[in-house]
Amino acid sequence: MNKLLTLLKSGLVACAACGLLLAADLKPSTDKTMTTPPKLEKATFGAGCFWGVEYQYAKIPGVHSAESGYAGGKTLNPTYEDICNKGTGHAEVIEVTFDPSKVSYRTLVEYFFKMHDPTQINRQGPDIGDQYRSVIFTHSPEQKKVADDVKIGLTLAKTFSRPIATQIEPAPKFWRAEEYHQKYYQLRGKKPYCHLVPFAEEK
């Protein structure tokens, strides 16, 4: 009798263990597939009035954001009024955040030279002043090499009838412009007046 009870108890324990294993197998998994976020990079360009430059770059596939701002001067926390009154040394620029797996930095630089006149000094179209100068602020030695290579290539190919005036400098602090400057044309349903070269494939 004792032997029978022992066997029955062993069977119950085994069944209980099997039940726990089955329950664990049947329990829905709470693990979620982890996706690695894209490694984003930044690029900074000055090509005249930042409204138009931001408008154009924001449409490029692979660009996550384009923000208008000021860079390259001596004034801390500059305002648009400061910029317009001259003397700050800042250029109107855009800071582009992009996914290099979808659009290369070289492509962004090549587009920079297409979407404005890089031979003009301290102006772009009707906008005159050092805040409208043509400048590329690079964020790494690799970006500087690409920017230099593109500029030299265009010079050797004599793409422009006048010398390229674009300055290539290490990226200084970027000061984001006032909110009313962000997405200026998009929010007003208008298009830029001096940056009208569309990107090959827009969003």
C-alpha positions in Angstrom: 0.0 0.0 0.0 2.8 2.4 0.9 4.6 1.5 -2.3 1.4 2.4 -4.3 1.1 5.7 -2.5 4.7 6.5 -3.3 4.2 5.8 -7.0 1.0 7.8 -7.1 2.7 10.8 -5.4 5.6 10.6 -7.8 3.2 10.6 -10.7 1.4 13.6 -9.3 4.7 15.5 -8.9 5.7 14.6 -12.4 2.4 15.7 -13.8 2.6 19.0 -11.9 6.0 19.6 -13.3 4.8 18.8 -16.8 1.9 21.2 -16.3 4.2 24.0 -15.3 6.4 23.4 -18.3 3.4 23.4 -20.6 2.1 26.5 -19.0 5.4 28.2 -19.5 5.5 27.2 -23.2 1.9 28.4 -23.8 2.4 31.7 -22.0 2.6 34.5 -24.6 6.1 36.0 -24.9 6.4 39.5 -23.6 9.8 40.0 -25.4 9.7 42.6 -28.2 11.9 42.5 -31.2 14.6 45.2 -30.5 15.3 47.4 -33.4 18.5 49.4 -33.5 17.7 53.1 -34.1 19.6 54.6 -37.1 22.8 56.4 -36.3 22.1 60.0 -37.3 24.7 62.6 -38.2 24.6 66.4 -38.4 25.6 68.8 -41.2 25.6 72.6 -41.2 25.2 74.8 -44.3 24.9 78.5 -44.9 23.6 79.4 -48.4 21.8 82.6 -48.0 18.5 83.2 -46.3 17.9 80.2 -44.1 14.2 80.0 -44.8 14.8 78.7 -48.3 17.7 76.5 -47.4 15.7 74.8 -44.7 12.7 74.4 -47.1 14.9 72.6 -49.7 16.9 70.3 -47.4 13.8 69.2 -45.4 12.5 67.5 -48.5 15.5 65.3 -49.1 14.9 61.6 -48.4 17.1 60.5 -45.5 16.9 64.0 -43.8 15.2 63.7 -40.4 15.2 67.4 -39.7 16.4 70.8 -40.8 16.5 73.7 -38.4 17.2 77.3 -39.0 19.8 79.1 -36.8 23.0 81.1 -36.5 26.6 80.1 -36.4 30.1 81.3 -37.0 30.0 84.6 -35.1 31.1 86.0 -31.7 27.7 87.0 -30.2 26.2 84.6 -27.6 22.5 83.8 -27.9 22.1 86.0 -31.0 18.6 87.2 -32.0 17.4 87.8 -35.5 17.5 91.5 -34.7 21.2 91.2 -33.7 21.9 89.4 -37.0 20.1 92.1 -39.1 22.0 94.9 -37.3 25.3 93.3 -38.5 28.4 93.0 -36.4 27.7 89.6 -34.8 29.8 87.7 -37.4 27.1 84.9 -37.5 25.8 83.4 -40.8 22.2 82.3 -41.3 22.6 78.5 -41.4 20.6 75.3 -41.2 21.5 72.3 -39.1 20.6 69.1 -40.9 20.1 65.8 -39.0 20.3 63.0 -41.5 20.6 59.2 -41.7 23.9 58.4 -43.6 22.5 55.0 -44.6 19.8 56.7 -46.7 21.6 59.9 -47.9 25.3 60.5 -47.9 27.1 63.6 -46.7 28.6 64.0 -50.1 25.1 64.1 -51.7 24.1 66.9 -49.2 27.3 68.8 -50.1 26.8 68.4 -53.8 23.2 69.6 -53.5 24.5 72.6 -51.4 26.5 73.8 -54.4 23.6 73.3 -56.8 20.9 75.0 -54.8 22.6 78.4 -54.5 25.3 80.5 -56.2 28.5 79.7 -54.3 30.5 82.4 -56.1 28.7 85.3 -54.5 30.5 86.9 -51.5 28.5 88.0 -48.5 25.2 87.9 -50.4 22.7 85.6 -52.1 20.5 87.1 -54.7 18.8 90.2 -53.3 20.0 89.5 -49.7 23.2 91.3 -48.9 25.4 91.0 -45.8 27.9 88.6 -44.3 25.1 86.7 -42.6 24.2 85.5 -46.1 27.7 84.2 -46.9 28.3 80.7 -48.5 29.7 78.4 -45.8 30.0 74.8 -44.9 30.6 74.1 -41.2 32.0 70.5 -40.9 31.5 68.2 -37.9 34.4 65.9 -38.5 37.6 65.5 -40.4 35.7 63.1 -42.8 33.1 65.8 -43.5 35.9 68.4 -44.2 37.6 66.0 -46.7 34.3 65.5 -48.5 33.5 69.2 -48.6 37.0 70.0 -49.8 36.9 67.3 -52.5 33.6 68.5 -53.9 34.7 72.1 -53.9 38.0 71.2 -55.6 36.3 69.0 -58.1 33.8 71.8 -59.1 36.7 74.2 -59.4 38.8 71.9 -61.7 35.7 71.2 -63.8 35.1 75.0 -64.1 31.5 74.4 -63.2 31.2 78.1 -62.4 32.4 81.1 -64.4 33.7 82.8 -61.2 35.8 81.4 -58.2 33.9 79.5 -55.5 33.6 81.8 -52.5 32.3 79.1 -50.1 34.2 78.9 -46.8 34.8 75.5 -45.2 35.3 75.7 -41.5 34.9 73.5 -38.3 31.4 73.6 -37.0 31.1 76.1 -34.1 28.1 76.3 -31.7 24.8 76.3 -33.4 22.3 78.8 -32.1 18.7 77.8 -33.0 16.7 80.7 -34.5 13.5 81.9 -33.0 10.5 79.6 -33.5 8.8 81.8 -36.1 11.8 81.1 -38.4 11.3 77.3 -38.3 9.5 75.8 -41.3 8.9 79.3 -42.4 7.7 78.6 -46.0 6.0 75.3 -45.2 3.7 76.9 -42.6 2.9 79.8 -44.9 2.3 77.7 -48.0 4.9 79.6 -50.0 8.1 78.8 -51.8 11.6 80.3 -51.6 12.4 83.3 -53.8 16.1 82.5 -54.3 16.5 78.7 -53.7 14.4 77.1 -56.4 16.5 74.0 -57.4 14.4 71.0 -56.4 16.1 67.8 -55.1 16.1 64.9 -57.6 13.7 62.8 -55.6 11.6 64.6 -53.1 9.7 63.1 -50.2 
